[in-house]
Amino acid sequence: MFCYQCEQTDRTGEAPGCAGPVGNCGKDPVTADMQDVLIHMVKGIAQYSARARALGAPDDEAAAFILYAMFTTLTNVNFNPTRFVALVREAADLRDQVRARYEAAARARGVQPARLTGAAQWEPATDLAGLLLQAPECRVDAGADVVGPDVVGLRSLCLYGLKGICAYAYHAHVLGKDSAEVFAGIEDGLAYLAEEPTEIGELLGRAIGLGRLNLAAMELLDAANTGAYGTPQPTAVRTTPVAGKAILVSGHDLGDLAALLEQTRDCGINVYTHGEMLPAHSYPLLKRYPHLVGNYGGAWQDQQREFTLFPGPILMTSNCIIEPYPAYRRRIFTAGPVGWPGVRHIADHDFTPVIQAARALPGFREDEPEKIITVGFGRDAVLAVADKVIDAVRQGAIRHFFLVGGCDGPTRGRDYYADFATGAPSDSVVLTLGCAKYRFNQHEFGDIGGIPRLLDIGQCNDTFSAIKIAEALAGAFGCGINDLPLTLVLSWTEQKAVAVLLSLLALGVRDIHLGPSLPGFLTPNLVAAIVDQFGLRLIGDPTADRAAALAGSRS
C-alpha cells in the first residue's frame, strides 16, 4: 500500500507516506489498495459522464454514486474491503451505462463518439485476488518515477480536494439537495485527473478552481441543513449525562440523527451527540426533540476511551470511525458510507437494531452535575448583532478576531490550538468550527459588552458561514478580508480540510496558519510555491504567533 492523504501520514521514511503493514489511521493494505482501484474506476465513470453532461444527457445516478464512492475513501470512513469489491463492480456497471448514454447522445447530435483511454477502458478483475494484482496500476503515486513528485503531489492535491467536495455534496444529496454545477465540476475534475496531466501551473490552477467548487458545495450543504432543520440559533448544550437509557450519535450526518430522533420519540431513550454532531443542538427542528439531551465526549480521536465508557449503543454516521475496541464492538453501528469489518451496518435508516440495543443496555444510572457549553453562532446569529460588533471594533473594545478551528487528531502538536485560543487577549474574539474546538470549548472566555468571546460557528463545512461573516465585516469596514483584524489558525486531518483550505486560497485569503504539519503530498517545491503565492505558514509557538498577529492588527 501507499497512502499520504491525511495528517496522520507516516513521516519516518525518506519521503512521507504510509507503506507498511498498516497505515497510521488503521487502514490495512487490502483496504488501501481497493480504495485506489475504486478511485480509478470513478475516474473512468467521470470521463464519460462529463462528456454526456456537456451534450445535455447528464446521468445524475452516476453522479450521486461518485459522491458516495469518493466519500468511502476518505480517512477514517470505511475499512471494509468486502464493501469495496462490491463498489468496484457497481462502478464498472455504471461506467458501461454512462458510456452508452454518452455515445447515444453524441450520435443523436451527429457527433462521432470519442474513443477514450485510460480509466475509461480499464477492466477490473472479477475477484479480490485479481483486483489486488491490478492495484499497483491505480496507486496515487503511480508513475512518480517518470513525472516526478511535484506533479504527483499536485495531482494528489486535486484528488484530495475532490474527495472533500464529494463528502460535502453527499451530505447535501442525502437531504435532497443537488446541484448540476457541483456534479459537473466534480465530473470535470476527475476526468481531468484521468488524463494524467503533467503541467505544474495548470495543475495548481485546477486545485484553486476546486476551491471555488467547494464553496458551491458548502453553500449547497448549508442550504440543505437550514432548509431541513432551520437556521442555527445560539443554544446551551448540556455536556454531562442524565439518568436513563442512551444512544450516542457521532460523525457529521444530520439526516441520520433526525431519523433516529423521530424513531426514538416517546421511547424513553435519551440521545447524545458526539464529535462533529455537537452543532446539531442549534438547529430548531432538531432541538425540538426533548430527548436530544446533550453532548457526550469530545473529538474523534478519543472515541475508543469514550465509547468504552458509554452505557449504550453508538451510531457512527459519515466519517471518523477508528478501530472499535472489543468493549463496545458489539454495540456500535455504522450508517451511510461508514464501514468496519464485522460491525453491523444500517443501510436504510431503519434504526430498530440500535433502539433494541439501547433498551437492552443499562444507560446512565444517575444524573451528573450539569455543565453546559453554547453553540449555534452561525452567520445569521452573528450578523444579527453585527452593528454591536462593528461598534466594538471601532471603539477599540474588540482589537482582533482569531478563527481557531478545523480537525482535531491524535498527532503531537495539537495542544498548540488550545494554548493559542485560551491565551487570546481579553479584547479579542475567538471564532471556532470543526472538532478542534474540543481542545478549548469548555474554557471560560467571557464576553465583550455582551458579545461572547468564543463563538462556535459549527461543523467544518460551516466554514461557509465563517466566510460570509468575514465578507460582511469587510463590507462594513470598506476593506478586503485580508485587511480585517482577523487571523486564521487552522488544524487539519483529512480531505474535507484540504477542500476547505483550497476554498480559502481561492478567495485570496493570505497568511493562514496551518498545522500541526503540512500535508505530506506537498513537496518542498510545492510548499515554496504556495507560500510565495498565498503566504501559507506552518504554526510555530502559540505565544509568538499570537503576538505577531496582534502586532499586524495594530499596524
Buried (B, 14 or more C-beta within 10 A) or exposed (E): BBBBBBBBBBBEEEEBBBBEEBBBBBBBBBBBBBBBBBBBBBBBBBBBBBBBBBBEBBBEEBBBBBBBBBBBBBBBBBBBBEBBBEBBBBBBEBBEBBBEBBBBBBEEEEEEBEEBEBBBEBEBBEEBEEBBEBBEEBBBBBBBEEBBBBBBBBBBBBBBBBBBBBBBBBBBBBBEBBBEEBBBBBBBBBBBBBEBBBEBEEBBEBBBBBBBBBBBBBBBBBBBBBEBBBBBBBBEBBBBBBEBBBBBBBBBBBBBBBBBBEBBEEBEBBBBBBBBBBBBBBBBEBBEBEBBBBBBBBBBBBBEEBBEEBBBBBBBBBBBBBBBEEEBBEBBBBBBBBBBEEBBBBEEBEBEEBBEBBEEBEBBEEEEEEEEBBBBBBBBBBBEBBEBBBEBBEEEBBBBBBBBBBBBBBBEEBEBBBBBBBEBEEBBBBBBBBBBBBBBBEBEBEEBEEBBBBBBBBBBBBBBBBBBBBBBBBEBBEEBBBEBBBBBBBBBBBBBBBBBBBBBBBBEBBBBBBBBBBBBBBBEBBBEBBEEEBEBBEBEEBEEBBEBBBEEBEE
